[in-house]
Amino acid sequence: MLKNLVVCAIVVAPLAACAEPAPRFKDADNMVVAKSDVDLNSFRKSQGRPSLKESSALTKAAQRQSDYQKKKKKLSHTGSGGSTVRKRATKAGFKGCFWAENVSVGQATEAGALQAWMTSVHHRKNILSKNATHYGIAQSGQYWTLVLGGEC
């Protein structure tokens, strides 16, 4: 089972929650999807949402937050110098009007991190947001960050 697993989600206009997710998620047809089948855009498509485009700027923002969390040994949406996901994404070069962030610790793989987020109500809401058009995901040790952004 998932030991020492912690996940948190934030949306700018702050929504924050922490949860311990179930080990699997169900798709639109209520079918259990195995961990190895987890993919961000496949999951969005199964829920009637369009695919997201990978953004190098959001990936850079995600990497900075994962690195910061690893350095501080602390799961947090507040980054270096008190930065928010919006500030980190903008500083990395993403110009948008929507930002959301999921963070987690304890998963060895990207599929594991996505699995955890997709089984948590608040993280799932971020991933399925109709405002999201782009994403970036990064890891530092077992700290994971997913940054979602939406164009204006």
C-alpha positions in Angstrom: 0.0 0.0 0.0 1.0 3.6 -0.1 3.0 4.5 3.0 3.9 8.0 4.1 1.9 9.4 1.2 0.8 13.0 1.4 -0.8 15.1 -1.3 -2.0 18.6 -1.4 -3.8 20.8 -4.0 -4.2 24.5 -4.5 -6.0 26.7 -7.0 -5.4 30.4 -7.2 -8.3 31.8 -5.6 -7.0 29.6 -2.9 -8.4 26.1 -2.5 -6.2 24.0 -0.3 -6.7 20.4 0.9 -4.7 17.5 1.9 -5.9 13.9 1.5 -4.8 10.4 1.6 -6.0 8.9 -1.7 -7.2 5.4 -2.5 -4.6 3.4 -4.5 -6.7 3.3 -7.7 -9.1 5.6 -9.6 -12.2 5.0 -11.7 -12.6 6.3 -15.1 -15.8 7.8 -16.7 -17.3 4.3 -17.1 -16.6 3.5 -13.5 -13.9 1.0 -14.5 -10.9 0.7 -12.2 -7.7 1.8 -14.0 -4.4 0.2 -13.0 -1.5 2.4 -11.9 0.5 1.7 -15.0 -2.3 3.0 -17.2 -2.3 6.5 -15.5 -1.7 9.3 -18.0 -2.8 13.0 -17.5 -4.4 13.5 -20.9 -5.9 10.1 -21.2 -7.6 10.6 -17.9 -8.9 14.1 -19.0 -10.2 12.6 -22.3 -11.9 9.8 -20.4 -13.8 12.5 -18.4 -14.8 14.5 -21.5 -12.1 17.1 -21.2 -9.6 18.2 -23.9 -5.9 17.4 -23.7 -3.5 19.8 -22.1 -0.4 21.1 -23.8 2.9 20.6 -22.0 4.5 23.9 -21.2 8.2 24.3 -20.6 7.5 27.4 -18.5 5.1 25.5 -16.2 7.5 22.6 -16.1 10.2 25.0 -14.9 7.9 26.4 -12.2 7.0 22.9 -11.1 10.7 21.9 -11.0 11.5 24.9 -8.8 8.8 24.0 -6.4 9.7 20.4 -6.2 13.4 21.3 -5.6 12.4 23.8 -2.9 10.2 21.2 -1.1 13.0 18.7 -1.2 15.5 21.2 0.1 13.1 22.2 3.0 11.9 18.6 3.5 8.4 20.0 3.6 5.3 19.7 1.4 4.1 23.2 0.6 2.4 25.4 -1.9 4.5 28.3 -0.6 7.8 28.5 -2.4 11.1 30.3 -2.1 10.7 33.8 -0.7 7.0 33.2 0.0 6.2 32.7 -3.7 2.8 31.5 -4.9 2.1 29.2 -7.9 1.0 32.3 -9.8 4.3 34.1 -9.1 6.4 31.0 -10.0 4.6 30.3 -13.2 4.7 34.0 -14.3 8.4 34.3 -13.4 9.1 31.1 -15.5 7.4 32.8 -18.5 3.8 31.5 -18.5 1.3 34.2 -19.4 -2.1 33.2 -18.3 -5.2 33.9 -16.2 -5.6 30.5 -14.4 -3.1 28.7 -12.2 -3.5 25.6 -10.1 -0.9 23.4 -8.4 -0.9 19.8 -7.0 2.0 18.7 -4.8 2.7 15.3 -3.3 5.5 13.4 -1.6 6.1 9.7 -1.3 5.6 8.4 -4.8 8.6 6.9 -6.7 7.1 7.5 -10.2 5.2 10.1 -12.1 2.4 7.5 -12.6 2.3 7.1 -8.8 1.9 10.9 -8.3 -0.8 11.2 -10.9 -2.5 8.2 -9.4 -2.6 9.9 -6.0 -3.9 13.2 -7.4 -6.6 11.6 -9.5 -8.1 9.8 -6.6 -8.3 12.9 -4.4 -11.3 15.1 -4.9 -9.5 18.5 -4.9 -6.5 17.3 -7.0 -8.9 15.7 -9.5 -10.8 19.0 -9.7 -7.6 20.8 -10.6 -6.7 18.2 -13.2 -10.1 18.3 -14.8 -10.5 22.1 -14.7 -12.1 23.5 -17.8 -9.8 26.6 -17.3 -6.6 24.6 -17.7 -5.0 24.5 -21.1 -1.3 23.7 -20.2 0.6 21.8 -17.7 4.1 21.1 -16.3 5.1 18.3 -14.0 8.4 17.8 -12.1 10.1 15.7 -9.5 12.8 16.2 -7.0 13.5 13.1 -4.9 10.0 11.9 -3.9 8.5 15.5 -4.1 6.2 16.0 -7.1 4.6 19.2 -8.4 2.0 19.5 -11.1 1.4 23.1 -12.3 -1.7 23.7 -14.4 -2.2 27.0 -16.3 -4.8 28.5 -18.5 -4.5 31.1 -21.2 -6.4 34.3 -21.0 
